Amino acid sequence: MHKKRIVALRRLKEFHLQRLREAFEVDYFEEPELQPEAVAAALRQAHGLIGGKLQVTSALLDEAPQLEAVATISVGYDNLPVAELSRRGILLTNTPDVLTETTADTGFMLIMASARRLVELANMVREGRWTQHVGEPHFGHDVHGKTLGLVGLGRIGQAIARRALGFNMRVLYSNASPKPELEARWGMERRTFEQLLTESDFVCLTVPLTEQTEHLLGYEQCQAMKRSAFLINIARGRVVDEAGLIRALDEGLIAGAGLDVFEREPLQDSPLLRMDNVVTLPHIGSATHETREAMASRAVENISQALHGERPRDLVNPQARPSGFLQPQQEQPVNAK
């Protein structure tokens, strides 16, 4: 039987590739930007595309007439043309769940690091500037007992809330839909976005990037926050109006920020890099050996199911209907975001 063909880009280890090769012909490109012509030639014959940091455009899809499925090794897919993929009957999958706890670790780490001035003070020691006992000018802020405001209460938001409860924090949330069961179980309180800003000591963004959430928080919203408050962003860079945040930090409207994502990445020549009260990370939310391997395994599972005519476990666009796909009555509910 003729095997279908997959183009694989980045983030796949040999055991992932071996699993794919058992059922498909695989063209693997570890550094696709160095081989654009070879990648384009492989895509012309490809039925599936899998990888991290996928750059999928209408022009690329025009060059891949047999493409049936795209599996991104990430939970976010805001950089992918979902409507265009659906129009062409191409399935799109992502990798939720497996990165929830690791990304929540990163979010709470940023809360701790920002409040206790971890990076600033570690650099003071590293650079030989620790010459006397630390005094009030270097004091940080407590995390335990403070109020955490979660903007978005999906999987990652809930995982951060669990960590916050262990620190005896009061937890507020703003979300499109109420979560009465979590309110009852954990004592959380729902607020409007505006109310949450005024009451929280830490405002943590965990929402997906959409037209409604782009530049959700900027200078005006920082004006509403406590001057002692910290902004934590582990969502997407464009959820924050970076210029407005920089202005707010310059003016001392908030105490500081912990950021894992930015409007333009990698972050280069930004005022944020010169601010002692800002902790900047290189988008490492899910970047552990264990989680990245689990994400890749999940993507391999998804692309394999899709190309065998089964419903992928993590289907983003159920409205897409390629030939050979399961009939609607056979489908299972899509994982909630």
C-alpha positions in Angstrom: 0.0 0.0 0.0 1.3 3.5 -0.9 2.3 5.5 2.1 1.2 9.1 2.6 4.0 11.7 2.9 4.7 14.0 5.8 6.9 17.1 5.9 8.3 17.5 9.4 9.9 20.8 10.6 11.9 21.2 13.9 11.3 19.9 17.4 11.2 16.2 16.5 13.6 13.7 18.0 14.6 10.5 16.3 12.0 8.4 18.2 9.2 10.7 17.0 10.5 10.5 13.4 10.8 6.7 13.7 7.2 6.5 14.8 6.1 8.6 11.8 8.3 6.6 9.4 6.6 3.4 10.4 3.4 4.6 8.7 4.4 7.4 6.4 7.1 8.7 4.1 8.8 11.5 6.0 10.8 14.5 4.8 12.4 16.1 7.9 14.0 19.6 7.9 15.6 20.6 11.2 16.5 24.1 9.8 13.9 24.7 7.1 14.9 28.3 6.7 18.2 27.1 5.2 16.5 24.8 2.7 13.5 26.7 1.4 13.5 25.2 -2.1 13.8 21.7 -0.8 10.9 22.3 1.7 8.8 23.7 -1.1 9.5 20.7 -3.3 8.6 18.3 -0.5 5.4 20.1 0.3 4.2 19.6 -3.3 3.9 15.9 -2.5 2.9 16.2 1.2 -0.3 15.0 2.8 0.7 16.2 6.2 2.8 19.0 7.8 4.0 18.8 11.4 6.3 21.0 13.5 7.0 23.9 15.8 6.8 27.6 14.8 5.0 26.7 11.6 4.7 29.5 9.0 1.7 28.6 7.0 0.4 31.1 4.3 -2.0 30.9 1.4 1.0 30.9 -0.9 2.4 27.9 0.9 -0.9 26.1 0.7 -1.1 26.8 -3.0 2.1 24.8 -3.3 0.7 21.9 -1.3 -2.3 20.7 -3.3 -2.5 17.3 -1.5 -2.2 18.6 2.1 -4.8 17.1 4.4 -3.6 18.0 7.9 -1.3 20.4 9.8 -0.2 19.6 13.3 1.4 22.4 15.2 3.6 21.6 18.2 2.1 24.3 20.4 -1.2 25.2 22.1 -1.5 28.5 20.4 -2.5 28.7 16.7 -3.1 32.5 16.3 -0.3 32.6 13.7 -2.0 30.0 11.5 -4.8 30.8 8.9 -7.5 28.7 10.5 -10.3 29.9 8.2 -8.2 29.3 5.1 -7.2 25.8 6.2 -10.9 25.0 6.9 -11.9 26.3 3.5 -9.5 24.0 1.9 -10.6 21.0 4.0 -7.3 20.8 5.8 -7.4 19.7 9.4 -5.5 21.7 12.1 -4.4 20.3 15.4 -2.5 21.7 18.4 -1.1 20.3 21.7 -3.1 21.5 24.7 -3.1 19.8 28.1 0.4 18.5 28.1 2.0 22.0 28.6 -0.5 23.3 31.2 1.4 22.5 34.4 4.8 23.6 33.0 3.4 26.9 31.7 1.7 27.5 35.0 5.1 26.9 36.7 6.5 29.6 34.5 3.7 32.0 35.4 4.0 31.6 39.1 7.8 31.8 38.8 7.4 35.2 37.2 5.1 36.2 40.1 7.8 35.2 42.6 10.7 36.6 40.6 9.1 40.0 40.0 7.9 40.4 43.6 11.2 39.5 45.2 13.4 41.3 42.5 15.1 38.0 41.9 16.9 38.8 38.6 17.9 42.3 39.7 19.4 41.1 43.0 21.0 38.0 41.5 22.8 40.3 39.0 23.9 42.5 41.8 25.7 39.5 43.4 27.0 38.2 40.1 28.5 41.6 39.2 30.3 42.1 42.5 28.0 44.9 43.7 26.9 43.1 46.9 29.3 44.9 49.3 27.1 45.2 52.4 24.0 43.8 54.1 20.9 44.2 52.0 18.7 47.1 53.3 15.3 48.6 52.5 16.3 49.9 49.1 16.6 46.3 47.9 13.5 44.9 49.7 10.9 43.1 47.6 7.2 42.3 48.2 5.5 39.3 49.8 3.5 37.0 47.5 1.7 35.0 50.2 -1.5 36.6 51.4 -1.8 38.9 48.4 -4.5 39.1 45.7 -3.9 37.4 42.3 -6.1 38.5 39.4 -6.3 36.0 36.6 -7.4 37.4 33.2 -8.7 34.2 31.6 -9.5 31.0 33.5 -8.7 28.2 31.1 -6.5 25.2 31.8 -3.4 27.3 32.5 -5.3 29.9 34.6 -6.7 27.2 36.8 -3.3 25.6 37.2 -1.9 29.0 38.4 -4.9 29.4 40.7 -4.0 26.1 42.4 -0.5 27.3 43.0 -1.7 30.6 44.4 -4.0 28.9 46.9 -1.0 27.1 48.3 0.5 30.6 49.0 -2.7 31.6 50.8 -3.5 34.1 48.1 -6.9 35.5 47.4 -7.8 34.7 43.8 -9.9 36.8 41.5 -10.7 36.0 37.9 -12.3 37.6 34.8 -13.6 35.2 32.2 -16.2 35.1 29.5 -18.1 32.5 31.4 -18.5 32.1 35.2 -17.0 29.1 37.0 -19.3 28.5 39.9 -17.9 25.1 40.7 -14.4 26.5 41.1 -15.7 29.4 43.1 -17.3 27.0 45.5 -14.3 24.6 45.6 -11.5 27.1 45.8 -13.2 30.3 47.1 -12.4 32.2 43.9 -14.3 35.4 43.0 -15.3 36.5 39.6 -14.8 40.2 38.7 -15.2 42.3 35.6 -11.8 43.0 33.9 -12.0 46.6 35.2 -12.7 45.5 38.7 -10.0 42.9 38.7 -7.4 45.5 37.7 -8.2 47.8 40.6 -8.2 45.0 43.3 -5.2 42.8 42.3 -1.7 42.9 43.5 -0.7 40.6 40.6 -2.5 40.7 37.3 -1.7 37.6 35.3 -2.7 37.3 31.6 -3.5 33.8 30.3 -6.0 34.5 27.5 -5.6 33.4 23.9 -4.8 36.1 21.3 -8.0 37.1 19.4 -9.3 40.3 17.9 -11.0 41.0 21.2 -7.8 40.4 23.3 -5.2 42.1 21.2 -3.9 45.1 23.2 -6.3 44.2 26.0 -3.9 45.8 28.5 -2.0 49.0 27.9 -1.3 52.4 29.5 -5.0 53.1 30.3 -5.4 49.8 32.1 -2.1 50.3 34.0 -3.6 53.6 35.3 -6.4 51.6 36.9 -4.0 49.2 38.7 -2.4 49.6 42.1 1.0 51.4 42.1 2.3 48.4 44.0 0.9 45.9 41.5 2.8 43.7 39.0 1.7 42.6 35.5 2.5 39.0 34.5 2.1 38.0 30.8 2.4 34.3 29.8 -0.3 34.6 27.1 0.8 36.2 23.8 2.9 39.3 23.4 0.2 41.2 21.5 -2.3 40.9 24.3 -0.3 43.8 25.8 0.2 47.2 24.2 4.0 47.2 24.8 4.5 50.9 24.2 1.7 51.7 26.7 3.2 49.3 29.3 6.7 50.9 28.9 5.2 54.3 29.4 3.3 53.1 32.5 6.5 51.6 34.0 8.5 54.7 33.2 5.9 56.8 35.1 5.7 54.4 38.0 2.1 53.5 37.5 2.8 49.9 38.5 5.6 48.3 40.5 6.9 46.0 37.8 6.3 43.3 35.3 7.2 39.7 34.5 7.0 38.9 30.8 7.6 35.7 28.9 6.1 36.9 25.6 6.5 40.1 23.6 5.0 41.8 20.6 8.1 41.1 18.6 10.3 38.1 19.3 13.2 37.7 19.9 13.1 40.9 22.1 15.8 43.3 20.9 16.8 46.8 21.8 13.7 47.4 24.0 13.5 49.8 27.0 12.1 46.8 28.8 15.6 45.3 28.8 17.0 48.3 30.8 14.3 48.3 33.5 15.4 46.7 36.8 11.7 46.1 37.8 11.0 44.0 34.7 11.8 40.3 34.5 12.1 39.2 30.8 12.2 35.6 29.7 12.8 34.3 26.1 9.3 32.7 25.7 10.1 29.6 27.8 6.5 28.9 29.1 6.6 25.2 28.0 10.4 24.9 27.5 11.3 21.8 29.5 12.7 18.6 28.1 9.7 16.6 29.4 7.0 18.9 28.2 8.4 19.6 24.7 8.8 15.8 24.2 5.2 15.3 25.3 4.0 18.1 23.0 5.8 16.5 20.0 4.4 13.1 20.9 0.9 14.6 21.0 1.4 16.2 17.6 2.6 12.9 16.1 -0.5 11.2 17.5 -2.7 13.9 16.0 -1.2 13.9 12.5 -1.3 10.1 12.4 -5.0 10.0 13.3 -5.8 12.7 10.8 -4.0 11.0 7.9 -5.6 7.7 8.7 -9.1 9.2 8.4 -9.7 9.4 12.2 -10.7 12.4 14.2 -7.6 13.8 15.8 -7.6 14.1 19.5 -6.9 17.9 19.4 -8.8 19.2 16.4 -8.9 23.0 16.2 -11.2 23.3 13.1 -13.9 20.6 13.1 -15.7 22.5 10.3 -13.0 21.4 7.9 -14.1 18.2 6.1 -11.4 16.5 4.0 -12.4 13.4 2.0 -12.1 10.2 4.0 -12.7 12.0 7.3 -15.1 10.5 9.8 -18.8 11.4 9.5 -20.2 13.9 12.0 -22.1 11.2 14.0 -18.8 9.5 14.7 -17.2 12.6 16.1 -16.3 13.2 19.8 -16.5 16.6 21.5 -13.6 18.9 20.8 -11.3 19.6 23.8 -12.3 22.9 25.3 -9.7 25.7 25.2 
